[in-house]
Amino acid sequence: MSAVQEKLTGLLVSQLGVPAAKIEPGITYKDLALDSLALIELTMLINRELGGALDDDVLQGETTIADTVELIESQGVRA
């Protein structure tokens, strides 16, 4: 697991209450039952905690944990 994925997992667990056992690279935020408000909060947390520059709507739809990690790392963030 990359440092970015570990940090993202930590944010999902500690800030949004997602059970750690449910978080897998291929799972979508929809599968985790996160609504649009939770996704905006997660985006803000990622930007603040990891120094990312994600738009508010980037985590919508069928975006997976792996997609998010790839997007964050493509911005040069390495946690």
Biopython code that builds the backbone (N, CA, C, O; Angstrom):
import numpy as np
from Bio.PDB.StructureBuilder import StructureBuilder

atoms = [
    (1, "MET", "N", (0.848, -1.172, 0.000)),
    (1, "MET", "CA", (0.000, 0.000, 0.000)),
    (1, "MET", "C", (0.896, 1.239, 0.000)),
    (1, "MET", "O", (1.829, 1.344, 0.796)),
    (2, "SER", "N", (0.602, 2.161, -0.891)),
    (2, "SER", "CA", (1.397, 3.387, -0.970)),
    (2, "SER", "C", (1.084, 4.298, 0.210)),
    (2, "SER", "O", (0.070, 4.132, 0.889)),
    (3, "ALA", "N", (1.966, 5.259, 0.443)),
    (3, "ALA", "CA", (1.769, 6.218, 1.533)),
    (3, "ALA", "C", (0.501, 7.037, 1.304)),
    (3, "ALA", "O", (-0.210, 7.359, 2.256)),
    (4, "VAL", "N", (0.216, 7.375, 0.049)),
    (4, "VAL", "CA", (-0.996, 8.136, -0.267)),
    (4, "VAL", "C", (-2.234, 7.308, 0.059)),
    (4, "VAL", "O", (-3.189, 7.823, 0.639)),
    (5, "GLN", "N", (-2.224, 6.033, -0.309)),
    (5, "GLN", "CA", (-3.369, 5.178, -0.016)),
    (5, "GLN", "C", (-3.556, 5.002, 1.489)),
    (5, "GLN", "O", (-4.685, 4.986, 1.979)),
    (6, "GLU", "N", (-2.464, 4.873, 2.214)),
    (6, "GLU", "CA", (-2.557, 4.763, 3.677)),
    (6, "GLU", "C", (-3.184, 6.018, 4.282)),
    (6, "GLU", "O", (-4.040, 5.934, 5.163)),
    (7, "LYS", "N", (-2.750, 7.178, 3.801)),
    (7, "LYS", "CA", (-3.280, 8.443, 4.316)),
    (7, "LYS", "C", (-4.756, 8.595, 3.958)),
    (7, "LYS", "O", (-5.557, 9.021, 4.789)),
    (8, "LEU", "N", (-5.117, 8.243, 2.712)),
    (8, "LEU", "CA", (-6.509, 8.309, 2.285)),
    (8, "LEU", "C", (-7.374, 7.377, 3.124)),
    (8, "LEU", "O", (-8.461, 7.759, 3.558)),
    (9, "THR", "N", (-6.903, 6.177, 3.350)),
    (9, "THR", "CA", (-7.617, 5.219, 4.190)),
    (9, "THR", "C", (-7.803, 5.788, 5.593)),
    (9, "THR", "O", (-8.887, 5.688, 6.169)),
    (10, "GLY", "N", (-6.756, 6.377, 6.137)),
    (10, "GLY", "CA", (-6.837, 6.988, 7.458)),
    (10, "GLY", "C", (-7.879, 8.091, 7.526)),
    (10, "GLY", "O", (-8.608, 8.195, 8.513)),
    (11, "LEU", "N", (-7.959, 8.915, 6.491)),
    (11, "LEU", "CA", (-8.956, 9.984, 6.452)),
    (11, "LEU", "C", (-10.364, 9.412, 6.385)),
    (11, "LEU", "O", (-11.266, 9.893, 7.070)),
    (12, "LEU", "N", (-10.552, 8.391, 5.566)),
    (12, "LEU", "CA", (-11.871, 7.777, 5.449)),
    (12, "LEU", "C", (-12.321, 7.179, 6.777)),
    (12, "LEU", "O", (-13.487, 7.298, 7.155)),
    (13, "VAL", "N", (-11.397, 6.540, 7.480)),
    (13, "VAL", "CA", (-11.732, 5.894, 8.750)),
    (13, "VAL", "C", (-11.933, 6.925, 9.856)),
    (13, "VAL", "O", (-12.963, 6.921, 10.530)),
    (14, "SER", "N", (-10.961, 7.799, 10.043)),
    (14, "SER", "CA", (-11.007, 8.711, 11.194)),
    (14, "SER", "C", (-11.968, 9.887, 11.019)),
    (14, "SER", "O", (-12.581, 10.331, 11.990)),
    (15, "GLN", "N", (-12.103, 10.384, 9.820)),
    (15, "GLN", "CA", (-12.924, 11.581, 9.618)),
    (15, "GLN", "C", (-14.338, 11.285, 9.126)),
    (15, "GLN", "O", (-15.270, 12.034, 9.420)),
    (16, "LEU", "N", (-14.498, 10.190, 8.376)),
    (16, "LEU", "CA", (-15.816, 9.900, 7.804)),
    (16, "LEU", "C", (-16.454, 8.625, 8.347)),
    (16, "LEU", "O", (-17.567, 8.269, 7.961)),
    (17, "GLY", "N", (-15.745, 7.938, 9.246)),
    (17, "GLY", "CA", (-16.322, 6.781, 9.905)),
    (17, "GLY", "C", (-16.500, 5.538, 9.053)),
    (17, "GLY", "O", (-17.310, 4.672, 9.381)),
    (18, "VAL", "N", (-15.752, 5.440, 7.964)),
    (18, "VAL", "CA", (-15.834, 4.256, 7.116)),
    (18, "VAL", "C", (-15.054, 3.119, 7.794)),
    (18, "VAL", "O", (-13.917, 3.328, 8.216)),
    (19, "PRO", "N", (-15.640, 1.934, 7.905)),
    (19, "PRO", "CA", (-14.909, 0.809, 8.501)),
    (19, "PRO", "C", (-13.681, 0.439, 7.654)),
    (19, "PRO", "O", (-13.791, 0.268, 6.439)),
    (20, "ALA", "N", (-12.539, 0.321, 8.288)),
    (20, "ALA", "CA", (-11.287, 0.033, 7.576)),
    (20, "ALA", "C", (-11.378, -1.244, 6.753)),
    (20, "ALA", "O", (-10.782, -1.327, 5.679)),
    (21, "ALA", "N", (-12.106, -2.229, 7.232)),
    (21, "ALA", "CA", (-12.216, -3.513, 6.536)),
    (21, "ALA", "C", (-12.916, -3.392, 5.180)),
    (21, "ALA", "O", (-12.746, -4.252, 4.316)),
    (22, "LYS", "N", (-13.701, -2.329, 4.990)),
    (22, "LYS", "CA", (-14.422, -2.142, 3.726)),
    (22, "LYS", "C", (-13.575, -1.456, 2.654)),
    (22, "LYS", "O", (-13.922, -1.492, 1.474)),
    (23, "ILE", "N", (-12.479, -0.839, 3.054)),
    (23, "ILE", "CA", (-11.700, -0.018, 2.125)),
    (23, "ILE", "C", (-10.718, -0.886, 1.345)),
    (23, "ILE", "O", (-9.764, -1.433, 1.900)),
    (24, "GLU", "N", (-10.977, -0.996, 0.054)),
    (24, "GLU", "CA", (-10.132, -1.742, -0.869)),
    (24, "GLU", "C", (-9.878, -0.871, -2.094)),
    (24, "GLU", "O", (-10.686, 0.007, -2.395)),
    (25, "PRO", "N", (-8.782, -1.090, -2.801)),
    (25, "PRO", "CA", (-8.459, -0.241, -3.947)),
    (25, "PRO", "C", (-9.568, -0.138, -4.995)),
    (25, "PRO", "O", (-9.768, 0.934, -5.567)),
    (26, "GLY", "N", (-10.281, -1.213, -5.255)),
    (26, "GLY", "CA", (-11.283, -1.207, -6.322)),
    (26, "GLY", "C", (-12.673, -0.776, -5.920)),
    (26, "GLY", "O", (-13.574, -0.760, -6.759)),
    (27, "ILE", "N", (-12.877, -0.425, -4.660)),
    (27, "ILE", "CA", (-14.210, -0.043, -4.199)),
    (27, "ILE", "C", (-14.484, 1.422, -4.535)),
    (27, "ILE", "O", (-13.590, 2.265, -4.462)),
    (28, "THR", "N", (-15.728, 1.709, -4.903)),
    (28, "THR", "CA", (-16.103, 3.087, -5.210)),
    (28, "THR", "C", (-16.632, 3.763, -3.945)),
    (28, "THR", "O", (-16.980, 3.105, -2.964)),
    (29, "TYR", "N", (-16.682, 5.078, -3.996)),
    (29, "TYR", "CA", (-17.235, 5.830, -2.866)),
    (29, "TYR", "C", (-18.731, 5.561, -2.751)),
    (29, "TYR", "O", (-19.297, 5.590, -1.658)),
    (30, "LYS", "N", (-19.359, 5.299, -3.888)),
    (30, "LYS", "CA", (-20.774, 4.934, -3.893)),
    (30, "LYS", "C", (-20.975, 3.630, -3.116)),
    (30, "LYS", "O", (-21.920, 3.500, -2.339)),
    (31, "ASP", "N", (-20.071, 2.661, -3.338)),
    (31, "ASP", "CA", (-20.137, 1.392, -2.607)),
    (31, "ASP", "C", (-19.928, 1.582, -1.108)),
    (31, "ASP", "O", (-20.418, 0.791, -0.303)),
    (32, "LEU", "N", (-19.206, 2.622, -0.741)),
    (32, "LEU", "CA", (-18.973, 2.931, 0.670)),
    (32, "LEU", "C", (-20.107, 3.756, 1.268)),
    (32, "LEU", "O", (-20.066, 4.128, 2.441)),
    (33, "ALA", "N", (-21.124, 4.038, 0.444)),
    (33, "ALA", "CA", (-22.316, 4.790, 0.855)),
    (33, "ALA", "C", (-21.992, 6.221, 1.283)),
    (33, "ALA", "O", (-22.613, 6.759, 2.200)),
    (34, "LEU", "N", (-21.020, 6.826, 0.614)),
    (34, "LEU", "CA", (-20.692, 8.225, 0.901)),
    (34, "LEU", "C", (-21.518, 9.120, -0.018)),
    (34, "LEU", "O", (-21.497, 8.958, -1.238)),
    (35, "ASP", "N", (-22.235, 10.053, 0.569)),
    (35, "ASP", "CA", (-23.053, 10.961, -0.227)),
    (35, "ASP", "C", (-22.207, 12.128, -0.740)),
    (35, "ASP", "O", (-21.018, 12.226, -0.437)),
    (36, "SER", "N", (-22.833, 13.005, -1.517)),
    (36, "SER", "CA", (-22.087, 14.098, -2.145)),
    (36, "SER", "C", (-21.457, 15.036, -1.119)),
    (36, "SER", "O", (-20.364, 15.551, -1.351)),
    (37, "LEU", "N", (-22.115, 15.264, -0.006)),
    (37, "LEU", "CA", (-21.548, 16.126, 1.042)),
    (37, "LEU", "C", (-20.296, 15.493, 1.643)),
    (37, "LEU", "O", (-19.299, 16.178, 1.870)),
    (38, "ALA", "N", (-20.347, 14.187, 1.899)),
    (38, "ALA", "CA", (-19.185, 13.477, 2.439)),
    (38, "ALA", "C", (-18.031, 13.508, 1.442)),
    (38, "ALA", "O", (-16.871, 13.601, 1.843)),
    (39, "LEU", "N", (-18.337, 13.430, 0.150)),
    (39, "LEU", "CA", (-17.285, 13.459, -0.870)),
    (39, "LEU", "C", (-16.638, 14.842, -0.962)),
    (39, "LEU", "O", (-15.434, 14.950, -1.191)),
    (40, "ILE", "N", (-17.422, 15.877, -0.787)),
    (40, "ILE", "CA", (-16.853, 17.232, -0.764)),
    (40, "ILE", "C", (-15.962, 17.386, 0.465)),
    (40, "ILE", "O", (-14.876, 17.961, 0.381)),
    (41, "GLU", "N", (-16.421, 16.871, 1.604)),
    (41, "GLU", "CA", (-15.606, 16.917, 2.815)),
    (41, "GLU", "C", (-14.301, 16.143, 2.618)),
    (41, "GLU", "O", (-13.233, 16.608, 3.016)),
    (42, "LEU", "N", (-14.390, 14.966, 2.006)),
    (42, "LEU", "CA", (-13.191, 14.164, 1.747)),
    (42, "LEU", "C", (-12.237, 14.904, 0.819)),
    (42, "LEU", "O", (-11.026, 14.893, 1.039)),
    (43, "THR", "N", (-12.765, 15.541, -0.207)),
    (43, "THR", "CA", (-11.929, 16.311, -1.130)),
    (43, "THR", "C", (-11.189, 17.419, -0.384)),
    (43, "THR", "O", (-9.996, 17.632, -0.602)),
    (44, "MET", "N", (-11.894, 18.117, 0.487)),
    (44, "MET", "CA", (-11.256, 19.181, 1.270)),
    (44, "MET", "C", (-10.184, 18.615, 2.189)),
    (44, "MET", "O", (-9.123, 19.220, 2.345)),
    (45, "LEU", "N", (-10.443, 17.468, 2.797)),
    (45, "LEU", "CA", (-9.456, 16.819, 3.668)),
    (45, "LEU", "C", (-8.217, 16.408, 2.877)),
    (45, "LEU", "O", (-7.090, 16.617, 3.328)),
    (46, "ILE", "N", (-8.424, 15.831, 1.714)),
    (46, "ILE", "CA", (-7.296, 15.425, 0.857)),
    (46, "ILE", "C", (-6.455, 16.641, 0.509)),
    (46, "ILE", "O", (-5.229, 16.612, 0.620)),
    (47, "ASN", "N", (-7.119, 17.707, 0.089)),
    (47, "ASN", "CA", (-6.386, 18.915, -0.302)),
    (47, "ASN", "C", (-5.616, 19.502, 0.873)),
    (47, "ASN", "O", (-4.485, 19.960, 0.711)),
    (48, "ARG", "N", (-6.224, 19.490, 2.055)),
    (48, "ARG", "CA", (-5.566, 20.061, 3.235)),
    (48, "ARG", "C", (-4.465, 19.142, 3.775)),
    (48, "ARG", "O", (-3.351, 19.596, 4.035)),
    (49, "GLU", "N", (-4.769, 17.876, 3.939)),
    (49, "GLU", "CA", (-3.841, 16.944, 4.579)),
    (49, "GLU", "C", (-2.725, 16.444, 3.667)),
    (49, "GLU", "O", (-1.619, 16.162, 4.126)),
    (50, "LEU", "N", (-3.020, 16.337, 2.383)),
    (50, "LEU", "CA", (-2.034, 15.791, 1.447)),
    (50, "LEU", "C", (-1.455, 16.841, 0.502)),
    (50, "LEU", "O", (-0.511, 16.563, -0.238)),
    (51, "GLY", "N", (-2.015, 18.032, 0.528)),
    (51, "GLY", "CA", (-1.522, 19.072, -0.362)),
    (51, "GLY", "C", (-1.962, 18.881, -1.801)),
    (51, "GLY", "O", (-1.328, 19.386, -2.728)),
    (52, "GLY", "N", (-3.058, 18.146, -1.983)),
    (52, "GLY", "CA", (-3.586, 17.944, -3.332)),
    (52, "GLY", "C", (-4.320, 19.178, -3.809)),
    (52, "GLY", "O", (-4.504, 20.139, -3.063)),
    (53, "ALA", "N", (-4.735, 19.138, -5.057)),
    (53, "ALA", "CA", (-5.504, 20.236, -5.644)),
    (53, "ALA", "C", (-6.664, 19.643, -6.428)),
    (53, "ALA", "O", (-6.797, 19.869, -7.631)),
    (54, "LEU", "N", (-7.503, 18.880, -5.732)),
    (54, "LEU", "CA", (-8.622, 18.209, -6.376)),
    (54, "LEU", "C", (-9.828, 19.132, -6.432)),
    (54, "LEU", "O", (-10.073, 19.900, -5.502)),
    (55, "ASP", "N", (-10.586, 19.056, -7.530)),
    (55, "ASP", "CA", (-11.840, 19.783, -7.650)),
    (55, "ASP", "C", (-12.906, 19.074, -6.831)),
    (55, "ASP", "O", (-12.796, 17.877, -6.562)),
    (56, "ASP", "N", (-13.937, 19.808, -6.434)),
    (56, "ASP", "CA", (-14.989, 19.260, -5.577)),
    (56, "ASP", "C", (-15.733, 18.072, -6.178)),
    (56, "ASP", "O", (-16.234, 17.224, -5.440)),
    (57, "ASP", "N", (-15.812, 17.999, -7.505)),
    (57, "ASP", "CA", (-16.615, 16.955, -8.135)),
    (57, "ASP", "C", (-15.812, 15.749, -8.618)),
    (57, "ASP", "O", (-16.375, 14.842, -9.231)),
    (58, "VAL", "N", (-14.522, 15.724, -8.353)),
    (58, "VAL", "CA", (-13.660, 14.678, -8.902)),
    (58, "VAL", "C", (-13.950, 13.291, -8.316)),
    (58, "VAL", "O", (-13.657, 12.290, -8.970)),
    (59, "LEU", "N", (-14.502, 13.200, -7.137)),
    (59, "LEU", "CA", (-14.748, 11.908, -6.500)),
    (59, "LEU", "C", (-16.155, 11.375, -6.767)),
    (59, "LEU", "O", (-16.524, 10.322, -6.245)),
    (60, "GLN", "N", (-16.932, 12.076, -7.559)),
    (60, "GLN", "CA", (-18.303, 11.655, -7.867)),
    (60, "GLN", "C", (-18.299, 10.475, -8.845)),
    (60, "GLN", "O", (-17.270, 10.155, -9.441)),
    (61, "GLY", "N", (-19.437, 9.848, -8.997)),
    (61, "GLY", "CA", (-19.587, 8.776, -9.978)),
    (61, "GLY", "C", (-18.977, 7.476, -9.523)),
    (61, "GLY", "O", (-19.134, 7.069, -8.371)),
    (62, "GLU", "N", (-18.285, 6.829, -10.426)),
    (62, "GLU", "CA", (-17.719, 5.501, -10.168)),
    (62, "GLU", "C", (-16.232, 5.555, -9.807)),
    (62, "GLU", "O", (-15.500, 4.600, -10.066)),
    (63, "THR", "N", (-15.793, 6.637, -9.224)),
    (63, "THR", "CA", (-14.396, 6.789, -8.828)),
    (63, "THR", "C", (-14.063, 5.805, -7.713)),
    (63, "THR", "O", (-14.805, 5.677, -6.739)),
    (64, "THR", "N", (-12.938, 5.112, -7.868)),
    (64, "THR", "CA", (-12.505, 4.141, -6.856)),
    (64, "THR", "C", (-11.401, 4.735, -5.984)),
    (64, "THR", "O", (-10.868, 5.807, -6.271)),
    (65, "ILE", "N", (-11.077, 4.026, -4.931)),
    (65, "ILE", "CA", (-9.956, 4.414, -4.070)),
    (65, "ILE", "C", (-8.673, 4.454, -4.912)),
    (65, "ILE", "O", (-7.887, 5.396, -4.805)),
    (66, "ALA", "N", (-8.465, 3.431, -5.745)),
    (66, "ALA", "CA", (-7.269, 3.361, -6.596)),
    (66, "ALA", "C", (-7.215, 4.543, -7.561)),
    (66, "ALA", "O", (-6.145, 5.106, -7.787)),
    (67, "ASP", "N", (-8.371, 4.926, -8.136)),
    (67, "ASP", "CA", (-8.419, 6.091, -9.033)),
    (67, "ASP", "C", (-7.980, 7.347, -8.296)),
    (67, "ASP", "O", (-7.230, 8.164, -8.830)),
    (68, "THR", "N", (-8.452, 7.492, -7.071)),
    (68, "THR", "CA", (-8.132, 8.675, -6.277)),
    (68, "THR", "C", (-6.643, 8.723, -5.950)),
    (68, "THR", "O", (-6.011, 9.773, -6.064)),
    (69, "VAL", "N", (-6.087, 7.588, -5.545)),
    (69, "VAL", "CA", (-4.655, 7.521, -5.236)),
    (69, "VAL", "C", (-3.841, 7.889, -6.471)),
    (69, "VAL", "O", (-2.884, 8.657, -6.378)),
    (70, "GLU", "N", (-4.215, 7.346, -7.619)),
    (70, "GLU", "CA", (-3.512, 7.644, -8.867)),
    (70, "GLU", "C", (-3.590, 9.126, -9.205)),
    (70, "GLU", "O", (-2.597, 9.726, -9.614)),
    (71, "LEU", "N", (-4.766, 9.714, -9.035)),
    (71, "LEU", "CA", (-4.953, 11.137, -9.315)),
    (71, "LEU", "C", (-4.096, 12.003, -8.390)),
    (71, "LEU", "O", (-3.458, 12.955, -8.839)),
    (72, "ILE", "N", (-4.083, 11.673, -7.113)),
    (72, "ILE", "CA", (-3.294, 12.436, -6.137)),
    (72, "ILE", "C", (-1.808, 12.318, -6.468)),
    (72, "ILE", "O", (-1.088, 13.316, -6.486)),
    (73, "GLU", "N", (-1.357, 11.094, -6.728)),
    (73, "GLU", "CA", (0.062, 10.884, -7.044)),
    (73, "GLU", "C", (0.452, 11.538, -8.364)),
    (73, "GLU", "O", (1.601, 11.949, -8.527)),
    (74, "SER", "N", (-0.481, 11.643, -9.308)),
    (74, "SER", "CA", (-0.178, 12.299, -10.591)),
    (74, "SER", "C", (0.078, 13.794, -10.404)),
    (74, "SER", "O", (0.678, 14.439, -11.263)),
    (75, "GLN", "N", (-0.379, 14.337, -9.278)),
    (75, "GLN", "CA", (-0.134, 15.744, -8.950)),
    (75, "GLN", "C", (1.198, 15.931, -8.231)),
    (75, "GLN", "O", (1.543, 17.039, -7.820)),
    (76, "GLY", "N", (1.935, 14.844, -8.085)),
    (76, "GLY", "CA", (3.248, 14.931, -7.434)),
    (76, "GLY", "C", (3.210, 14.767, -5.943)),
    (76, "GLY", "O", (4.241, 14.902, -5.284)),
    (77, "VAL", "N", (2.036, 14.474, -5.378)),
    (77, "VAL", "CA", (1.907, 14.278, -3.941)),
    (77, "VAL", "C", (2.342, 12.872, -3.587)),
    (77, "VAL", "O", (1.922, 11.907, -4.226)),
    (78, "ARG", "N", (3.169, 12.756, -2.588)),
    (78, "ARG", "CA", (3.650, 11.448, -2.162)),
    (78, "ARG", "C", (3.408, 11.170, -0.684)),
    (78, "ARG", "O", (3.925, 10.195, -0.139)),
    (79, "ALA", "N", (2.630, 12.018, -0.042)),
    (79, "ALA", "CA", (2.295, 11.908, 1.390)),
    (79, "ALA", "C", (3.555, 11.881, 2.156)),
    (79, "ALA", "O", (3.530, 11.792, 3.383)),
]
sb = StructureBuilder()
sb.init_structure("model")
sb.init_model(0)
sb.init_chain("A")
sb.init_seg("    ")
for serial, (resi, resn, name, xyz) in enumerate(atoms, 1):
    if name == "N":
        sb.init_residue(resn, " ", resi, " ")
    sb.init_atom(name, np.array(xyz, "f"), 0.0, 1.0, " ", f" {name:<3s}", serial, name[0])
structure = sb.get_structure()
